[in-house]
């Protein structure tokens, strides 16, 4: 994984990726502990992340592991796998049922910026307990098509109709996503591209929501960036009955049902790579 890289909104959530490694800081609201206690009673649990923060990944994995060891058997839906790789994922686990590294190699995106060291333990846990692994993300290619051409370029009409994407977005959702995307790119994106990128981000959240729906009775957990699990902007806007847990570096408790704050990972200034907007 490169020492510093800004992940575009079209690729993943609105967070910066750099060198990991930090300790957790005490939280006034122990979000993971509260969520862990509620997991078995929830249909869908959304566990956020800061993609490059090792402490976030470790704490989230341990909470998930404990819940599974106590008997919870959810499907594991992952932003890190694009939806069109589900067949590759399923084939890999049939060929080597307990080989997490092999599954990742066969099913990960061709141009992947994920640090798979963070996700390998989760994949191994799912294989150990024979939990479904769900490829939950919209690919970078499809997200780019949505941004340029609209939802119908990628999403089937029944899905567009179900989520009312043929109607204008709620004004607060539109403004919130636009602001998040702009801030996530250091205010340096041309204004003309922001509305298209909002559509791409919404399409990702809708695809993730749709990936969770078949597992209502069994239960499912979504592992995704904090932007995707926000109550006000992310998957919960499209799927009722979720438990949203933000694992954040900056306090933002109102955006989630539960939240827990961690010390920021050490990273260079992610905005330094951007030139000033003319």
C-alpha positions, -999 to +999 in steps of 0.1 A: +000+000+000+015+034-009+025+057+019-001+083+009-030+081-015-062+099-018-090+075-027-115+092-050-152+091-041-159+070-072-136+044-059-147+042-022-157+064+007-146+099+016-115+091+036-078+095+031-055+065+029-019+066+042+003+048+067-015+030+094-007+024+131-022+041+161-038+033+194-074+039+203-083+068+225-110+065+252-145+072+239-174+087+259-196+064+239-182+029+235-199+023+202-184-011+194-192-025+228-228-013+226-231-026+190-216-059+199-243-065+225-270-056+200-257-075+170-277-107+174-309-088+177-303-066+146-312-075+110-284-055+095-253-041+113-232-015+094-197-013+108-177+017+095-140+022+091-113+047+084-096+027+056-060+032+067-064+031+105-050-002+118-066+003+152-100+007+137-097-025+118-084-045+148-111-033+171-138-040+146-125-075+138-123-084+175-159-072+181-171-093+151-151-123+161-165-123+196-201-120+183-195-149+159-179-170+186-210-164+208-232-179+181-241-151+156-239-163+121-244-133+098-236-129+062-205-106+057-210-080+031-179-061+021-173-029+002-139-043-007-154-067-033-172-054-063-206-070-070-196-085-104-169-106-086-194-126-066-191-156-089-152-155-086-156-152-048-179-182-046-157-203-069-126-195-049-141-207-016-153-239-033-118-246-047-100-237-015-126-236+013-103-223+040-078-202+021-085-165+027-055-154+007-066-173-024-101-159-022-088-124-020-065-130-050-093-144-071-120-119-062-104-086-054-107-057-079-081-058-107-068-023-097-072-026-059-060+001-035-072-019-004-047-030+022-058-066+023-038-073+055-067-055+072-094-076+057-078-110+055-087-119+092-124-111+084-124-133+053-107-161+073-133-158+100-161-161+075-145-192+059-139-207+093-176-204+103-189-209+068-205-175+067-217-161+033-193-134+019-212-109-002-195-087-028-213-055-020-197-027-039-204-009-072-172-011-093-152+020-101-161+016-137-198+014-131-197+043-107-179+064-133-207+056-158-233+067-133-215+099-127-214+107-165-246+091-178-269+087-148-283+057-129-299+040-159-264+034-174-257+008-148-287+000-126-318-019-138-351-002-140-368-021-112-339-011-088-342+025-099-379+024-093-376+007-059-353+034-046-371+062-065-339+072-082-360+084-111-371+113-089-350+142-075-330+134-044-341+147-011-325+182-009-307+175+024-292+143+010-281+160-022-265+189-002-249+166+023-234+143-002-222+172-023-205+188+007-189+155+018-175+149-017-162+184-019-145+182+015-132+148+007-114+162-023-100+193-004-124+217-021-105+212-054-130+195-076-146+216-104-181+224-093-195+210-126-185+174-116-200+173-081-236+165-090-224+135-111-203+123-082-232+126-059-251+102-082-222+078-081-220+078-043-258+073-040-256+044-065-229+028-043-251+031-012-281+017-030-261-013-043-249-020-008-284-018+006-296-042-021-268-066-013-280-068+023-317-073+017-316-111+011-301-116+046-328-100+067-338-132+085-303-145+089-287-111+097-258-094+079-230-071+087-217-046+062-180-036+064-176-002+046-162+032+050-178+055+075-194+076+047-214+046+036-228+038+071-239+073+080-276+075+090-281+108+072-262+101+039-254+064+035-269+030+033-294+036+062-312+062+040-321+033+016-326+004+041-347+007+072-339-014+102-301-010+102-278-005+132-251+020+121-218+021+139-192+048+130-156+041+138-142+075+134-112+097+140-132+129+145-163+129+168-195+129+148-219+109+169-251+124+154-243+107+121-245+071+135-266+050+159-234+043+177-199+057+173-165+052+187-135+076+183-100+065+176-067+084+174-059+095+139-035+074+119-002+091+110-004+104+074+009+132+053-014+161+044-036+145+018-045+179+003-009+187-005-012+168-038-040+191-050-032+223-069-052+254-061-085+257-079-083+284-106 
